């Protein structure tokens, strides 16, 4: 029975390492890299209001930031890093952009969405619509139409009532993007309630584009590009390779130290740390996390914290063994006494990084998010999984001597 536990330990390790070796190449390839690693470009904008004499408020700046994020996401560029600076500036960082000039033109163009009557008067603009209030629905004929919701229902009713009285052919509310007319829906009656539908011979794609334009197109502020900086992927990959090599060599030295000092527990710790590293990369892929240089620093720091969790546990086990307890009793007592210390440290770190994530931005948030994920995965692998493996070995009675666990016979005190 005892021998079966050791066979079970070997089986778990062999299967686990087989899975790690089989999946690691695709997992590493699937990690999304940030601007500093993958290359891309950075643009700094200065914001000003459309109306003369209006001030750029923090609320307007934040709203413009959110609108830019939505607009960039709609182009397929993932994980844009957009932050506000000072009182009137916005910094945009985009990684892995294939056509830089196209995206820059899209961002720099002072887009303004307006709804105009037949006399050319601007009746409605982007701020008159509820955020996210435009959606694609289907009418009784199963044709795609656009439903809209407005902020001021009375204003909309007055406008539609006035236009509905216009002669046929002039009772419309044209939709403009800057000076380009996109659509000219007719108004046949006053529309109460602040909601309406825009009908026409739209395809599903055209209706979706129009709804997205109403939701995302009108920026509260006009943006002027101050400067732009391109970051080549070659420089990014060079930094990545250097950082990864340093992390691998540092981790190998630490694992060798664990094996030299703690013997069998050191081997178990090495297995759990390797598992932790693989599982964390898997989590990055599943959650589509963008990895930056600060994130890699947090990754390596997480490995250090994972090693630390094992060291705390094994030092407590060694203390129990030196007091004269059996190896199994030492495992139970040492694991119990170390758990609270490790969990207190991990929970404190999680709380600190949650605060950093919510008050920080850009690379700081990436560092905090990586640390939070690292700690959660470390609890799973370097506390529970590690103890499960060491328990299998100790209960198998294959390694009975204290020296196998880093304790000399001369250090053991009699009870």
N, C-alpha and C positions, 0 to 999 in steps of 0.2 A: 504493500500500500504506500509506504514511504517512497519507494523507488518510483512509483507512478507519478508522484508529485513532481519529482525532478524531471521525469520525461515530459510531463505537462508543461513545465517551465521551458524546456528546450523546444517543445513543439510551438508554444506561443511565440517565442523569440524568432524561430526560423520562419514561421508564417508571416509574422509582423515585418521582419526585415525583407522578406520576399515581396510583400505588398509595397513597402517603401521603395525598394529598388525598381519595381515595375512601374509605379505611378509617379515617382519623383521627376523624371524628365519632362513629362507633360504638365505637371503641376508648376514647376519652375517656369516653364515657357508661358504658362497661362497667367502668371502674375502681372497685373496691370502696373506699369511704371509711370511715375510722375514726370513733371517737366524737367527736373534736374537730372533725370536718368534717361528718359526717352527722347528728349529734345522737343522743341516747340518754340513758342515765342511768348513774349510778355509785352503788354501795352499799358501805358499810363494815360488816363483820360482826365481832362478837366471838364467839369459839368457847369452848365449855366441854364437858367430858366428860359422858356420860349418867350414869355411875356417880359417886356421891358420894365425894370424896376423891382421885379420879384426877387426874393432872396432864395438861395439854395439852403433848404433846411435839412437837418439830419434825417427826417422822415422821408423827404423826397429822394435823398441820396440812397437810403436803404431800399426804397421802392424801385429805383432805377437799377440797383444792384440785383434785386430779385428778378426784374424783368430781363436783364441781360443774361442771367443764369438760365432762365427758361428759353430765351431765344437761342442761346448757344446749344443747349441740350436738344432743341428741335432740329439742329443741323446734324446731329449724330456725334458731336464731339463730347466725349464723356469726361466727367469729373473736372469741370472748369473750376479754377481757383480765382474767385472774384472777391476783392476786399475794398472797403472804403478807406480813404486816408484823408486826414485833416477835415476841412469843412466843405471841400468841393472837388475831391479827386477820387477816381476809381481805378484800381489796378486789376488787370485781367491777365491771367496766366493759363495758357492752353497747351497741353501736351499731346504729342503725336498727330499734329495737324498736317494733312497731306498738301492741301492748297492754302498756304498761309495768306496769300494776297486776297483770295476770295473771302475768307473769314474776316480779314481786316476791313475790307470794303463793306461787308455786311454790318460790322460793328460800328464803323465810323460814320456811316450814312445816317444823317439826322432824320430818322423815320418818324413821321407824324400821321396818325390815323384820324381822319375826320369824316363826318357825315354831312353832306351839303345839299341844300335845296336847289331848285331850278335856277334861282338867281345867283348861285354861287356862294351864298351865305353859309358859313359854318354853323350848323345847328347842333351838332354833337361831336365830341372828341373822345379820345381814349379814356380820360378820367371820368366820363359820364357813365361808363359801363362797369358793372361789378366784376371784380377779378375772378376769372375762371367761369364767368357767367354765360359764355357762348359755347353751345354744344351742338353736335350734329344729331338730328332726329329724322324720322321718316314720316311723311304724310300718309293720307289714306291710300294714295296710289303707290306707296312704297318708294317714293322718290326722296332722296336726301335733301333736307332743308336745314337751316341754321336757326336755332332758338337763341334769343338774347335776353339778358336781364339788365335793367338800368338802375342807377342809384336813385334818381329823382323821378318817381312815377308821374307826378303832376306835370313836370316839364316835358316829359315824353308825350303825354296825352295832348298837351297844348300844341306841340310841334306837329304831331300826326294829324290832329284835328284841322289845323290850318292848311296843311299840305293836301289833305283829302278833298278840300273845297276847290283846289286848283283845277283848271281845265285838263281834259284827258291829254296825256303826253307830258304834262308838267307836274303831275302829282307823284313825284318820286323823291327819294332821299338817297342820293348817290354816295357811294363809299369810295373814299380817296386814300391812297397811300402816298403821302406828299402831294404831288400834282398829278399822279397817275390814277385815273378812274378804274376801279376794280369791278364794281357792280352798280346797278341802278334799279333797286327794288321799288316797286310801286306802292303807294299808300292809298288805300281805298276808304279808310275810316279812322276816326280817332281811336287810339288804342290805350285803354286804361290799365292800371295794375303794374306798370313798369316792366312788362315782359311782352315779347312779340316773336314772330318768326320771319325770316328772310327767305322768300321763295324765289325760284328761278330754275332754269334748265341746268342745274349743277350735277356734275358727276360726284361720286362719293369723295374723290380726291379733292375736287374743287371746293366742295362744301367744308371738308376738313381743313383745308388751307385757309378758307375765309374765317372759320371759327377760331383757328389758331392765331390768325392775324388780329382779330378783335381782342383775344385774350392776351396776346403777347406783344403785339406790334407797336403800340403807342408807349414810348418812353416818357416818363414825367419830366425828364431833363434832356437838354441837347449836349452831346459829348464832343469834345475836341481833342484829338490825339496830340499828346505832348511829345512822347517818344516811344519807340518800340525797340525791343532787343530780341534777337534770335539766338536760340541755344541749340547747337548742333547735337545730333544723337551720338556722334562719335565721342565727344567730350563727356556726354552723360554716361555712355556705356563704359568708358575708361574709368570714371569715378565709381561706377557700380562694381566693375571687376576688382578694382583695388580694395574697395570696402568689403566685398564678399570674401576675397582672399584673406584679408586681415581677420575677419570674423571667423573663418574656418580654421586658420592656424591658431588663433587664440582659443577657440573652443576645443580643439584637439589637445592643446597643452593642458587645459583645465581638466579634460577627461582623463588624461594620463596621470595627472596629479591625484584625481579621485581614486583611480585604481591603485596607485602606489601607496596611498595613505589608508584607504578603507578596504582594500582587497575585494572580497565578494560584494559587499555593499557598493563599492565603487563601480564594479561592473554593472550592477543593477542600475545605479545612478546614470551611467553612460547610456544604457539602453533606454531609460525613461527620457533622458535629455534629447537623444536622437529622435525618439517618438514624438516628443514635444515639438521639435523643430519641424518635422514632417506634418504633424497635425495642424500647426499654426499656418503653414503655407497652404494647406487644404482649406482652412477657414478663410484665408485671404481670397482664395479663388471662389469659394461659395458665396461670400459676401461682396465680391467684386470690389475689394479694397484697393485703392491706389497707393503704391509703395513709393516713398521718396527717400532721399538720403537721411533726413531725420527719422523717418520710419524704420530704416535699416538700423540706425543707431539704437532705436527703441527695441528692435528685434534682438540685437546682440545683448543689450542690457537685460532683456527678458530671459535670455539664456543664462546670464549671470545670476539672476534671481532664482531661476529654476535650479541651478547648481547649489545655490545657497540653501534652498529648501531641503535638498538632500543632505547637505552637510549638517544642518541643524538637527535633523532627525538622527543621522548616524552618530553624531557626537553624543547625543542623549542616550542612544543605545549602548555606546561604548562606556559611558559613565555607569550605566546600570550593570554592565558586565563586570566592570572593575570592582563594583561593590559586592560581587560574589553571586549574583543571580545567574540563572541559566540563560542560555542564548534566547530561548523562546520567551521567557519571562522578561528579559531585557528588551526584546522587540516590542512586546505589549506595553511595558511601562514607558520606554523611550518614545514610542510613537504617540502615546497618549499625552505625554508631557510636552512634546514638541509641537503638537497640532495647534494648540492655542496660540503659541508664539508665531508660527508661520501664518495662520489665518489672520491674526491681528495685523501683521505687517502687510499682507496682501490686501485686506479690506481697506486699510489706510491708504495704500497706494492707489486702489481703484477710485476711492472718493476723491483723492487729490487730482487724478487724471480726468475724472468726470468734470471737475471744476475747470481744469485747464482747457478741456474740449469746448465747454460752453462759452468761456470768456475769450478764448483764443481764436485764431483764424489761420488758414493756409497750412503751412508746414507744422505749426504748433499743434493744430488739431490732428494732423496726421500722426505726429509723435504720440499724442495722448491716446488716440484710438488704437494704435498698435500696442501701446503698453497695456491698455485695458484687455484687449484680446489675448495678449501674451500671458497676463496674470490668470485669466480664466482658464486658458488651456493648461497652464502650469499646475493649477490646482488639481485638474483632472489627471494629468500624467505624472507629475513629480510628487504628488502626495498619495493619491489613491492607487494609481497603477503601480507606482514604485513599491508601495507597501504590499500590494498583492503579490508581486514577483518575489520580494525578499521573504515573505511568509511562506511561499511555496518551497523556496530553497531551504529555509530553516526547518520546516516541518518534514522535509524529506530525509533529514539526518545524514545527508551525504557529506556535508562539511560541518564537523562537530567541534573542531578545535577553535578556541578564541582567536588564534593568530589569523585564521581565515577572515576574521572580521576586524582586523587591525588592532587587536588587544594582545599584549604579551602576557604570558603566564605570570611573570613576576609582578605585573601591575594589579592582579586580581587580589582583593582582600577577602578574607574569610568572613562569612556571616556570623 
